[in-house]
Amino acid sequence: MNDSLSWVDTHCHLDAPEFEKNLSQVIHAAAQNGVKAILLPAVKVADSDHVRELASQYAQHIPGLVYTLGIHPLFIAQAKESDLTLLQEQIKQSLTDPRFVGIGEIGLDYFVEGLDLKRQEWFFHSQLDLAEQYQLPVIMHVRRSQDAILKAIRRRKIPGGIAHAFNGSFQQAEQFIGLGFKLGFGGAATYQRALQIRRLLAELPLDSIVTETDAPDIPPAWLRDEGIRFNEPALMPRIAIALAQIRGLTNEEFAAAVWRNAMHVLPRWSALLANHPILHLAP
């Protein structure tokens, strides 16, 4: 691994139960592998204080460790309508925290069966309203819901964000890009059978792509081949190098490009790291 490169993981659930017993080791391993920026998206209002504390606690190891606040569509069943008031209060409190960079993980999930779609959509639209009110980018869950999400975004003036784990059509990708979004790619693209994802990664404009692990989920192909279903941010460099090969780029070119893209779409993240002395990035 090239220690001179700075890698960015734009989606990593460090607060997940799978990391609880060994989070320090997970963070240390990521740092040792050149991961210098990680975005930790909250999934419940009750997690707000925790993700904020984690971003601060481990900043000495990962200088670009940041967080977003939101209610994930798969956690809507647990949420109360009053959680939106609490979320707004948490957002207001976090605006003075340089490690707070946006709203997320929010969105719609039309894949998992048994979800209350109307309730899911109500929470989603309410959170988009907060994003518009505070002019914050969003980290978007878009599983089989791209068209509904695009329609909702067009109705508001939101400063872009990231469509996480993107697996839509080229037309949908172009629409997200036109609305100021970057598209997240990670371990799913390492599978030879993931033809659509790999085509998107290879052919979309380079300035539209960001890298992510979604750890502890979406392990890369080589782990699945070994029967391992646990992902972690230390794998971001190896995943990103596999993505660079699909693009036909050098590791240096790809690392610099996805870093620029992440910082561009999340300006508060860029401001946090603008003058950090240990980051050595290609121009």
Summary of the structure (lengths in Angstrom):
residues: 283
radius of gyration: 17.4
end to end distance: 20.2
largest distance: 49.0
contacts: 985
relative contact order: 0.16
helix: 49%
strand: 16%
